[in-house]
Amino acid sequence: MTQSESDRLQRFLFDDTQVRGELVQLEDSYQSTLSRHDYPAPVERLLGELLAACALLTATIKLDGVLSLEVRGDGPLSLLMAESNPGGTEIAQRLRAIARFDEQALATLDDASLSSLVGTGQVVITLDPRGGQRYQGIVALDQATLSGCLEDYFARSEQLPTRLWLAAGERRAAGLLVQKLPEDGRQPDVDAWDRINALAETITGEELLELAPEQVLYRLFHEERARLFEPAPLAFGCTCSRERFAQALHRLGADELRSAVAEQGRIDTQCHFCNTHYVFSAADVEELIQRPDAPSPTLH
């Protein structure tokens, strides 16, 4: 797969049916996410699956805004979070992700199943549209796979039959989604959903990760009349900035900020997603306290 083919989301629609789908493959954005942290292999795999799912859900829901997926549990892997942000005219989505885990507890596990890693918990889907009301959906982490949990979300919240297949390896993460749309009274192919779902079920994780998007779709659906749309580009992108951190610090209040400066001589902050450091000197902090609408221009 060439670089131009990586990090793309491919939408497709089956003519004369009420079935649509999406295929996403991530390489550069996946590697950019992993390169900023030292994750064990099982954590990398789940984080890759979550990153692919985040891209699929953002496109499926047609959200113009921020979508975040969180897996929270009481196991050694306590948090997985992936987020998509609008990227403007050139980049359809910018993706980022992070994990929190207990390294010693992970080392004692005999298997790397979802339940062993995360334990008892929930999946939280948060939709934050640019011009609308924030929405949050929660489903129990009671399926064997992340894709199964997300299928439950669509069944309960969207009430649309939806199937997902997710995979992640050392280099790439990928996902396939097929969804049955509401009946409109004009559907001539009444068996389409069952047939397409059965075909999609034959996909393997290796095929999702290694074959080009056109090859995956031909391999699965060459006997169907599938219409492909223009692929949407994806990229790693963090939304952190010095201004955002300055605003967050200001909310702590003057007393706490001055106390931190008195103890440490400065305030050193770090973005958990991309590991960028932002340093605020004593003068920066005092200016922030006096003029919170004009954060210091000091570079990081």
Number of C-alpha atoms within 10 A of each C-alpha: 11 6 8 8 15 20 24 23 28 22 21 19 18 17 14 14 20 20 21 21 21 24 25 28 29 27 25 18 24 29 17 17 23 20 11 14 15 9 17 12 12 18 21 23 20 25 26 31 24 30 32 29 28 25 30 24 20 21 18 16 11 9 17 18 18 19 25 24 25 21 25 21 19 14 19 20 24 18 19 22 22 25 25 28 24 20 17 9 7 9 15 20 26 21 27 24 28 23 20 15 18 12 12 9 12 19 10 9 12 8 11 15 14 20 20 15 23 22 18 16 18 18 23 20 22 17 21 17 15 12 8 10 8 13 11 12 14 17 19 16 24 17 14 11 16 21 20 17 19 25 21 20 21 18 14 14 12 12 13 15 17 22 21 22 23 26 24 27 19 13 14 23 32 32 28 24 23 23 21 20 15 11 9 7 6 9 13 10 11 11 10 18 19 10 13 19 17 12 13 20 13 10 16 13 16 12 15 25 24 17 14 16 22 11 14 20 22 13 16 16 16 11 8 14 12 19 11 15 12 10 18 16 20 26 22 23 22 19 13 15 13 21 16 12 17 22 15 11 20 20 12 10 11 15 9 13 20 18 11 15 18 12 9 12 13 18 19 13 16 13 15 15 19 21 13 15 15 19 17 26 17 18 12 18 25 17 15 21 21 13 12 17 13 13 21 19 10 11 9 10
